[in-house]
Amino acid sequence: MAENTSPTAAGLELKKLEKRLAELISTLDRLKEENRSLKIRQESLATERAALMQKNEQVRARVEAMIGRLKSMEHGT
């Protein structure tokens, strides 16, 4: 009977390990997809940030130009 119990216990342990391995593979696949999605989002946000910084610089230059014109108008009168 001892011989019969050992293979059964080993079989059960093997099934547990197979189940755990399947769970780990599933988790790995989910994390890979999440990582890919986050990288795409990061690239999108970096592009958006660069565009906003460029717009901000353009607005700053326009405001400085307006201030310069106002100062010259002030001195001209």
Summary of the structure (lengths in Angstrom):
residues: 77
radius of gyration: 32.9
end to end distance: 112.2
largest distance: 112.2
contacts: 147
relative contact order: 0.05
helix: 97%
strand: 0%
